[in-house]
Amino acid sequence: MFLPFVDATSGTETYGGGRYLLDTIKGADLGVVRPDGALVLDFNFSYFPSCAYSSRYVCPLAPLDNRLKGAVRAGERLPISK
């Protein structure tokens, strides 16, 4: 599973281009399938794409359906500046 997403923190608390969830990152178990078939995701494993660190990379953007209105305050975040 590859899930690029943007949320209300993008550009302020997290990288403006969004973050990714990938089911193979660090052997992560990103969630569980409930009895009703819904998949519950663990956004603590969300991370910045390579293009957040260097302009040499081109990264896929989150599709419109993956643009969340709420804030996901989990996973990789920008450093707090003082």
C-alpha positions in Angstrom: 0.0 0.0 0.0 1.2 3.5 -0.9 -0.8 6.4 0.5 0.4 10.0 -0.3 -1.7 12.5 1.7 -1.9 16.2 2.5 -3.7 17.5 5.6 -4.3 20.7 7.5 -0.7 20.7 8.9 0.9 20.6 5.4 3.0 23.7 4.9 3.0 24.8 8.5 3.8 21.9 10.8 4.8 19.4 8.1 6.2 19.4 4.6 4.0 21.4 2.2 4.0 18.7 -0.4 2.4 16.2 2.0 3.5 13.0 3.6 3.5 9.3 2.7 2.4 6.1 4.4 4.0 3.0 3.0 3.3 -0.5 4.3 6.9 -1.7 4.1 8.5 1.2 6.0 10.6 -0.3 8.9 8.4 -3.4 8.8 5.5 -1.3 10.0 2.1 -2.8 10.6 0.2 0.3 9.5 -3.2 -0.9 10.7 -5.7 -3.6 11.1 -8.7 -4.7 9.1 -11.9 -4.5 11.2 -14.6 -7.2 10.9 -16.6 -4.8 8.7 -13.8 -4.7 6.2 -12.6 -1.1 7.0 -8.8 -0.6 7.3 -7.7 1.4 10.3 -4.4 3.2 9.5 -1.7 4.2 12.0 -0.5 7.7 10.8 2.4 7.6 13.4 4.3 6.0 10.5 3.8 8.9 8.1 7.0 10.4 6.7 8.2 13.1 4.4 9.0 12.2 0.7 12.5 12.5 -0.6 11.7 15.8 -2.3 11.3 17.4 1.2 15.1 17.0 1.6 16.4 17.8 -1.9 15.2 19.4 -5.1 17.0 16.6 -7.0 13.9 14.4 -6.3 10.5 14.5 -8.0 7.8 13.1 -5.8 4.2 12.1 -6.6 1.6 14.5 -5.1 -1.4 13.4 -3.1 -4.5 13.0 -5.3 -7.5 15.1 -4.5 -9.2 12.3 -2.7 -6.2 12.1 -0.3 -6.4 15.8 0.8 -7.7 15.7 4.3 -9.4 18.7 5.8 -8.4 17.8 9.4 -4.9 17.9 11.0 -3.0 14.7 11.3 -0.6 15.4 14.2 1.2 12.2 14.0 4.3 10.9 12.1 7.1 13.0 10.9 6.8 16.7 11.6 8.9 19.9 11.0 11.3 20.9 13.8 9.9 23.5 16.2 11.6 26.8 15.7 12.1 29.2 18.6 
